[in-house]
Amino acid sequence: MLVAYQGVPGAYSEKAARALFPGCRTLPCATFAEVFAAVESRRADAAAVPVENSLAGSIHENYDHLARHALKVVGETYVRVEHALMAPKDARLKDIREVRSHPQALAQCAGFFAANKNVRPVTWYDTAGAARDLAESPEPGVAAIASEAAAAIYGLRILKRRLQDRRLNFTRFLAVTRGSSRAQPTTGDAKAPRKTSLTFIPLRNRPGVLHAVTGVFASRGIDLTKIESRPDPDNPFDYRFYLDAAGNAKEAPLKDALAELKKLSRELRVFGSYPAGKLSKSK
């Protein structure tokens, strides 16, 4: 099985791909758009796509891609994010003056920069990409923030571990496949409670529309674990909503709730029902 992800070897997305599909081969892609296109065009069997970070919030681009592409969500996993400061073998921490990484990683390590005001954060397109590029073109006084796996892959020396400000830092990833694909995650508990991801656009914007929608679920005792709104690009100042609900879309009471929600929507699409992932806070 070939699983697409955004980034280069050593990226957290690659770790998610291997957690969702143990033993898979992986296909690195430069952008999230390429990841979705790889699955849709059958270049890849599945993809691991980040949708939410516990500190930085939702990754809106990927919610937009889910709506845009005819793909199915079949699973989820949570990857613990532990950033390391790394540099070429002969580098010393006291000599570092510039650190490269993805903007989110830099933000998650703000405490390090506050304590080291002589070190300048520099935005890079990817955490593992920053490590790879530095290994290929080392510069004195320059380091990168990425995973420890990236340091091992690219032969960099770890100067400081667990650089992030908060110990509990997780990213939620979805396993995405073509609707007709038999590719299924081989990790997780088959008996775990089901979660369903969906999107809808209300019939019209009016007072109380969100209350009416949440009432569809609340009246049946269904827990909404996430609700997100995004602009509808085809209708200025209208909004598309994304929901995660506890339960299986093919079983009551969620099946009944979705039937009622359809009456309140001009578009309703269920991305998929799948075993809810487990979030481990140990360590």
N, C-alpha and C positions, 0 to 999 in steps of 0.2 A: 504494500500500500504506500502511495506517495502522498504526503501531507504538505501543503503549502503554508508558509508563514512569512510575515514581514520582518526583514532584517537579514543578518548574516549569521553564520555559525557562532554559537555562544550567546545568542539573543535569548531573552526571557521567553519570547514567542516560540523558539525552537524547543525549549524545555517544556512548554505547555503542549506542543505537538506530540512529544514523546510520552508525556504523562497521559494524554488522551488516547493515543494509539501506540502502545508499547511495541517496539521492534519495527516501527515504520521507517521508511526512507523519507527524507525531508527535501522540500524544494524552497530555497530562500528566494524571496521576491523583494524588489526595491520599494514598493509602495503597497498600501492596503488595496488600492484599485487592482493592482496586478494579482494579488492574492485571490480576490473574488473572481477575476477573469480566468485565472488558472483552473479553478474548480468548474466554472460554468463551461469552459471550452474543453474540458476533459483532459487537460494537461496534468491535473492533479485529481486524486480521488476525494480529498477532503482538505479542510483548512482549520487552523487554530487561530482564532481571531479575538484580540482583546477588546472588551467592551466597557470595562469599568475598573478603576483603581480605588482602593480604599482611602487614599489620601487626596488624589487629584480629581476624583469623580469620573463621570462618564466620558468615553471616547466617542464623541458625537459622529465623527466621520464614519465609523463602522456601523452605527445605527442607520445612517443614511444608506450605506451600501446594502444592508440587509433588506431595506425597503425596495431598493433599486433592482436587486438580483433575485431570480427565481430559485433560491437555495433554501435548504432546510436545516434547522438547528437540531442536532441529535444528542448533544451532551455538553457538559461544562466542567471546568476544573478551576481551582484557585492556585495560583503560583505565588509563593512567597518571594518578595523582592528584597534582596540583600545586596547592596551596592558595595563595591570595593574600589579603592583608589589604586591605580596600577600605572607602571611606567617601565621603560627599558631596564635591563638587568643592573646597570651600574648607577641608576638614579637613587638619590636620597631624598627623603621627605622634606628636609629643611631647604632643599634647593628648588622645589617646585614653585613655579610662578604662574602657570597656566594649566587649567583642567578642562578637558573637553568631554561633553556628553550630550545626550538628548535633553531638551529643556525640562521635561518632567523629572528626570533623574537629578539634574542640577538643583531644581526647586526642592526636591526631597532631601537634599544634603545641604540645605541653607545654613544649618548650624556650623558646619565645617568652614564655610566661607566667612561666616560672621566671626569665627575665632581665628581665621587666617586671612586678614584683610589684604595681605600682600599677594594673595593667590586670586587670579582672575578667572571666573567661569566663562567658558566659550561654548556656545551652542553648536551641537553636531547633529547630524540627521538620525543617528542611532547609537545606542549605548555600545553594543558589540562592534558596530562600525567604527566608532571612535577608537576602540582598542586595536582593531585590525589596522586602521590607517596609521596609527602611531607606531605600531610594530613595523610596518612597511617603510615608514619615513620618520624615524625617531628624531626628536628635537630636544636639545638640552633644556631642562626646566619645565618640560611639558609632560602632563600625565592625563589619564582618562579615568572616567567612572563607568564601570560596567560590572557584569557578574564575575564571580571567581572562575566560572567555566570559561569565560572569554579570555581571562588572563592565562589559563592553562593552554588553550588552543593557540594563542598568538605569542606565547613565550614571554609574557610580561611579568614583572616582579610586583607582587602585591605589597604596597606600602602601608595600607591601612584597611582593615576589614570593618564591615558593618558601619559604613559611613553615613547611612541614612539617619535622619533626625528621630524617627519613631521606629521602635522595634517591630510593631505590627504593621506591616506594609504588604498588601496583597493586590494582585491583579486577577480579575475574573476573565477567563477565556471561554469562548463557545466553540464547539466542534460543529463545523458547517459542511454539508455535502449537497450534491444534486438530489432533487426530489426522488429520482428513480434509482439512486445509488444504494448499494447494499453496504457501503462503508459505515461501520458503527464503532464507536469507542469500545475498547476492550478493557477499560479500567472502570472502577467505581462499583457500587453495590447495586445489583439488579433489583433488589428489593427496596431500594431507597425511595422515599416519597418523590412523586413526580412534580415537575415544574413545567409550566407552559409559557412560552414567549410569543407575543403577538403584537400587531400594530393595527390602529384604526384611525380614521378621520371622521369626526362627528358630522352629522347631517348639516349642521350650521353652528356658527359660534353664537351662543346666546347665554344669558345669565343662568347659572346653575347647571351647565352642561357637564362639567366635571363631577359635580355632586350626583347627577343622575347616573353617570357611568359607574362611579364607585359604589353607588347604591345597588347596582345590578349584582355586584360581587358581595357587598356587605350583607345584603338581605339573605344570602345563601351561606354565610359564614366562611367565605373564601378569602384567604389572606393574599393581599397584593404585596409582593416582596419588592417591587420596583415600579415606578411610574415616571415617565419622562416625556417631555413635549419637544418637538422640533418643528421649525417652519416648513410648511408645505410649499415647495418651490413652484408648483403649478398654480397656486392660488395665494397671492400675496396676503400676508397677515391672517391666513388660516393656519391651523396647526395639526400636525400628525402626532399621535400619542403612541408610545411604546410601553407595554405592560409585561411584567412577569407575575404570574398567578400560581398559587399552589394548586396542584391537581393535574389530572389528565384531561385533555380537551375532548376525548372520546367517551368520557364517563361523567355521570352526574356527580356533583351538582354543577361542575364547570361547563359541561356540555350545554346545560340549560341556560347558564349565564351568558354564554357566547351567542346562543340563539336570540336572547333578548338584546344583547349588545348590537347585534347585526341590524336590528330595527332602528337603532339610534345612530347608525353609521352610514356614510356613503361609500366607505371602503373598510373592509375588515379582512385581515389576513393572519392566520396562525402560522408562525414560523416552525413550531414543533413542540412536542411534549417529550420530556427526557428525565432521567434520574437526576435529582438535585445533587450538586457537588458538595463535598464536605470541606469546611474551613477549619484547619488545624492551627490553633494558636500556641501550641507547645513550642519549646525552645527558649 
